[in-house]
């Protein structure tokens, strides 16, 4: 019985900064762009939370 594409486990998408992109398909590049955009948003959210926490602590100790 032939395996369907949906039955195959998808390999985890990962990206190494600076890696050779010439062997990647357009679909793989698009997936990586989406992955990196999601990661950028996550990093920006974490930085915002840390800034707010730091600012709150600073306001307490400077009072």
N, CA, C and O atoms as a GROMACS GRO file, in nm:
protein
  252
    1UNK      N    1   0.085  -0.117   0.000
    1UNK     CA    2   0.000   0.000   0.000
    1UNK      C    3   0.090   0.124   0.000
    1UNK      O    4   0.173   0.139   0.089
    2UNK      N    5   0.074   0.213  -0.098
    2UNK     CA    6   0.160   0.332  -0.104
    2UNK      C    7   0.126   0.431   0.007
    2UNK      O    8   0.010   0.447   0.045
    3UNK      N    9   0.228   0.496   0.056
    3UNK     CA   10   0.208   0.596   0.162
    3UNK      C   11   0.162   0.728   0.099
    3UNK      O   12   0.212   0.769  -0.005
    4UNK      N   13   0.068   0.791   0.162
    4UNK     CA   14   0.025   0.924   0.121
    4UNK      C   15   0.124   1.026   0.175
    4UNK      O   16   0.190   1.002   0.276
    5UNK      N   17   0.136   1.139   0.108
    5UNK     CA   18   0.225   1.244   0.156
    5UNK      C   19   0.185   1.291   0.296
    5UNK      O   20   0.271   1.324   0.377
    6UNK      N   21   0.054   1.294   0.324
    6UNK     CA   22   0.007   1.338   0.454
    6UNK      C   23   0.045   1.242   0.565
    6UNK      O   24   0.052   1.281   0.682
    7UNK      N   25   0.072   1.116   0.531
    7UNK     CA   26   0.107   1.017   0.631
    7UNK      C   27   0.253   1.026   0.673
    7UNK      O   28   0.292   0.975   0.778
    8UNK      N   29   0.334   1.089   0.591
    8UNK     CA   30   0.476   1.100   0.622
    8UNK      C   31   0.496   1.202   0.734
    8UNK      O   32   0.434   1.309   0.733
    9UNK      N   33   0.580   1.169   0.829
    9UNK     CA   34   0.607   1.270   0.931
    9UNK      C   35   0.685   1.386   0.869
    9UNK      O   36   0.782   1.365   0.797
   10UNK      N   37   0.641   1.507   0.896
   10UNK     CA   38   0.711   1.624   0.843
   10UNK      C   39   0.836   1.648   0.924
   10UNK      O   40   0.835   1.638   1.047
   11UNK      N   41   0.944   1.679   0.854
   11UNK     CA   42   1.065   1.708   0.928
   11UNK      C   43   1.054   1.848   0.986
   11UNK      O   44   0.989   1.936   0.929
   12UNK      N   45   1.117   1.867   1.099
   12UNK     CA   46   1.110   1.995   1.167
   12UNK      C   47   1.185   2.100   1.084
   12UNK      O   48   1.297   2.078   1.038
   13UNK      N   49   1.121   2.213   1.067
   13UNK     CA   50   1.183   2.322   0.994
   13UNK      C   51   1.277   2.393   1.089
   13UNK      O   52   1.239   2.431   1.199
   14UNK      N   53   1.399   2.411   1.046
   14UNK     CA   54   1.494   2.490   1.124
   14UNK      C   55   1.577   2.571   1.027
   14UNK      O   56   1.584   2.541   0.908
   15UNK      N   57   1.638   2.673   1.079
   15UNK     CA   58   1.719   2.759   0.994
   15UNK      C   59   1.842   2.802   1.069
   15UNK      O   60   1.835   2.843   1.185
   16UNK      N   61   1.956   2.792   1.004
   16UNK     CA   62   2.081   2.841   1.059
   16UNK      C   63   2.115   2.970   0.988
   16UNK      O   64   2.122   2.975   0.866
   17UNK      N   65   2.138   3.074   1.066
   17UNK     CA   66   2.172   3.204   1.009
   17UNK      C   67   2.298   3.190   0.923
   17UNK      O   68   2.398   3.136   0.968
   18UNK      N   69   2.292   3.238   0.801
   18UNK     CA   70   2.405   3.235   0.710
   18UNK      C   71   2.421   3.109   0.628
   18UNK      O   72   2.515   3.097   0.550
   19UNK      N   73   2.329   3.015   0.644
   19UNK     CA   74   2.343   2.890   0.569
   19UNK      C   75   2.318   2.910   0.420
   19UNK      O   76   2.253   3.006   0.380
   20UNK      N   77   2.369   2.819   0.340
   20UNK     CA   78   2.352   2.823   0.194
   20UNK      C   79   2.205   2.801   0.160
   20UNK      O   80   2.146   2.700   0.199
   21UNK      N   81   2.147   2.893   0.087
   21UNK     CA   82   2.005   2.885   0.052
   21UNK      C   83   1.982   2.829  -0.088
   21UNK      O   84   1.868   2.808  -0.128
   22UNK      N   85   2.089   2.806  -0.162
   22UNK     CA   86   2.075   2.768  -0.302
   22UNK      C   87   2.008   2.632  -0.322
   22UNK      O   88   1.952   2.606  -0.428
   23UNK      N   89   2.014   2.545  -0.224
   23UNK     CA   90   1.955   2.411  -0.239
   23UNK      C   91   1.809   2.404  -0.192
   23UNK      O   92   1.746   2.298  -0.202
   24UNK      N   93   1.756   2.514  -0.140
   24UNK     CA   94   1.619   2.514  -0.088
   24UNK      C   95   1.520   2.552  -0.197
   24UNK      O   96   1.549   2.634  -0.284
   25UNK      N   97   1.402   2.490  -0.192
   25UNK     CA   98   1.296   2.523  -0.287
   25UNK      C   99   1.227   2.652  -0.242
   25UNK      O  100   1.248   2.700  -0.131
   26UNK      N  101   1.144   2.706  -0.330
   26UNK     CA  102   1.068   2.825  -0.299
   26UNK      C  103   0.978   2.798  -0.178
   26UNK      O  104   0.964   2.883  -0.090
   27UNK      N  105   0.917   2.679  -0.173
   27UNK     CA  106   0.829   2.644  -0.062
   27UNK      C  107   0.908   2.638   0.068
   27UNK      O  108   0.860   2.686   0.172
   28UNK      N  109   1.027   2.581   0.065
   28UNK     CA  110   1.110   2.574   0.186
   28UNK      C  111   1.152   2.714   0.231
   28UNK      O  112   1.153   2.742   0.351
   29UNK      N  113   1.185   2.799   0.137
   29UNK     CA  114   1.222   2.936   0.173
   29UNK      C  115   1.103   3.009   0.235
   29UNK      O  116   1.119   3.080   0.334
   30UNK      N  117   0.985   2.990   0.177
   30UNK     CA  118   0.864   3.053   0.231
   30UNK      C  119   0.835   3.004   0.372
   30UNK      O  120   0.798   3.083   0.458
   31UNK      N  121   0.852   2.874   0.397
   31UNK     CA  122   0.831   2.819   0.531
   31UNK      C  123   0.929   2.880   0.630
   31UNK      O  124   0.893   2.911   0.743
   32UNK      N  125   1.052   2.896   0.587
   32UNK     CA  126   1.154   2.953   0.676
   32UNK      C  127   1.127   3.099   0.706
   32UNK      O  128   1.148   3.145   0.818
   33UNK      N  129   1.080   3.173   0.606
   33UNK     CA  130   1.044   3.314   0.629
   33UNK      C  131   0.934   3.322   0.734
   33UNK      O  132   0.940   3.403   0.825
   34UNK      N  133   0.832   3.237   0.720
   34UNK     CA  134   0.723   3.235   0.817
   34UNK      C  135   0.774   3.199   0.956
   34UNK      O  136   0.735   3.261   1.055
   35UNK      N  137   0.861   3.099   0.963
   35UNK     CA  138   0.920   3.058   1.091
   35UNK      C  139   0.996   3.173   1.155
   35UNK      O  140   0.981   3.199   1.275
   36UNK      N  141   1.076   3.242   1.076
   36UNK     CA  142   1.157   3.351   1.130
   36UNK      C  143   1.072   3.471   1.169
   36UNK      O  144   1.102   3.538   1.268
   37UNK      N  145   0.966   3.500   1.094
   37UNK     CA  146   0.876   3.609   1.131
   37UNK      C  147   0.808   3.579   1.264
   37UNK      O  148   0.793   3.667   1.349
   38UNK      N  149   0.766   3.455   1.283
   38UNK     CA  150   0.705   3.414   1.409
   38UNK      C  151   0.804   3.429   1.523
   38UNK      O  152   0.769   3.475   1.632
   39UNK      N  153   0.928   3.390   1.499
   39UNK     CA  154   1.031   3.401   1.602
   39UNK      C  155   1.062   3.546   1.634
   39UNK      O  156   1.083   3.580   1.751
   40UNK      N  157   1.064   3.633   1.533
   40UNK     CA  158   1.087   3.776   1.557
   40UNK      C  159   0.977   3.832   1.647
   40UNK      O  160   1.005   3.906   1.741
   41UNK      N  161   0.853   3.798   1.618
   41UNK     CA  162   0.740   3.844   1.699
   41UNK      C  163   0.755   3.795   1.842
   41UNK      O  164   0.732   3.871   1.937
   42UNK      N  165   0.794   3.670   1.859
   42UNK     CA  166   0.812   3.613   1.993
   42UNK      C  167   0.923   3.686   2.068
   42UNK      O  168   0.910   3.715   2.187
   43UNK      N  169   1.033   3.717   1.999
   43UNK     CA  170   1.144   3.789   2.061
   43UNK      C  171   1.104   3.932   2.098
   43UNK      O  172   1.139   3.980   2.206
   44UNK      N  173   1.031   3.998   2.010
   44UNK     CA  174   0.986   4.134   2.039
   44UNK      C  175   0.891   4.137   2.158
   44UNK      O  176   0.899   4.227   2.241
   45UNK      N  177   0.801   4.039   2.166
   45UNK     CA  178   0.709   4.030   2.280
   45UNK      C  179   0.785   4.008   2.411
   45UNK      O  180   0.753   4.068   2.513
   46UNK      N  181   0.885   3.920   2.407
   46UNK     CA  182   0.965   3.894   2.527
   46UNK      C  183   1.040   4.020   2.569
   46UNK      O  184   1.048   4.051   2.688
   47UNK      N  185   1.096   4.093   2.474
   47UNK     CA  186   1.168   4.216   2.505
   47UNK      C  187   1.073   4.320   2.566
   47UNK      O  188   1.110   4.391   2.660
   48UNK      N  189   0.952   4.330   2.512
   48UNK     CA  190   0.853   4.424   2.565
   48UNK      C  191   0.818   4.390   2.709
   48UNK      O  192   0.810   4.478   2.794
   49UNK      N  193   0.796   4.260   2.736
   49UNK     CA  194   0.764   4.218   2.874
   49UNK      C  195   0.880   4.247   2.968
   49UNK      O  196   0.858   4.294   3.080
   50UNK      N  197   1.001   4.220   2.926
   50UNK     CA  198   1.118   4.244   3.010
   50UNK      C  199   1.137   4.394   3.036
   50UNK      O  200   1.170   4.435   3.147
   51UNK      N  201   1.115   4.476   2.932
   51UNK     CA  202   1.125   4.620   2.948
   51UNK      C  203   1.022   4.670   3.050
   51UNK      O  204   1.054   4.751   3.137
   52UNK      N  205   0.899   4.619   3.040
   52UNK     CA  206   0.793   4.660   3.132
   52UNK      C  207   0.829   4.618   3.274
   52UNK      O  208   0.807   4.694   3.369
   53UNK      N  209   0.882   4.499   3.291
   53UNK     CA  210   0.922   4.451   3.423
   53UNK      C  211   1.035   4.536   3.479
   53UNK      O  212   1.034   4.573   3.597
   54UNK      N  213   1.134   4.566   3.395
   54UNK     CA  214   1.247   4.649   3.438
   54UNK      C  215   1.199   4.789   3.476
   54UNK      O  216   1.241   4.844   3.578
   55UNK      N  217   1.111   4.846   3.395
   55UNK     CA  218   1.061   4.980   3.423
   55UNK      C  219   0.981   4.983   3.553
   55UNK      O  220   0.990   5.078   3.630
   56UNK      N  221   0.903   4.878   3.577
   56UNK     CA  222   0.826   4.870   3.702
   56UNK      C  223   0.921   4.862   3.821
   56UNK      O  224   0.899   4.929   3.922
   57UNK      N  225   1.024   4.780   3.811
   57UNK     CA  226   1.122   4.768   3.919
   57UNK      C  227   1.194   4.900   3.940
   57UNK      O  228   1.215   4.942   4.054
   58UNK      N  229   1.233   4.965   3.832
   58UNK     CA  230   1.302   5.095   3.844
   58UNK      C  231   1.214   5.199   3.912
   58UNK      O  232   1.264   5.279   3.991
   59UNK      N  233   1.085   5.199   3.884
   59UNK     CA  234   0.996   5.297   3.944
   59UNK      C  235   0.980   5.272   4.093
   59UNK      O  236   0.961   5.367   4.170
   60UNK      N  237   0.986   5.148   4.135
   60UNK     CA  238   0.977   5.116   4.278
   60UNK      C  239   1.103   5.160   4.351
   60UNK      O  240   1.095   5.220   4.459
   61UNK      N  241   1.217   5.132   4.296
   61UNK     CA  242   1.343   5.160   4.364
   61UNK      C  243   1.384   5.307   4.355
   61UNK      O  244   1.465   5.352   4.436
   62UNK      N  245   1.330   5.382   4.259
   62UNK     CA  246   1.362   5.523   4.248
   62UNK      C  247   1.265   5.610   4.326
   62UNK      O  248   1.284   5.731   4.336
   63UNK      N  249   1.162   5.549   4.384
   63UNK     CA  250   1.063   5.626   4.460
   63UNK      C  251   1.114   5.667   4.595
   63UNK      O  252   1.043   5.732   4.671
   0.00000   0.00000   0.00000
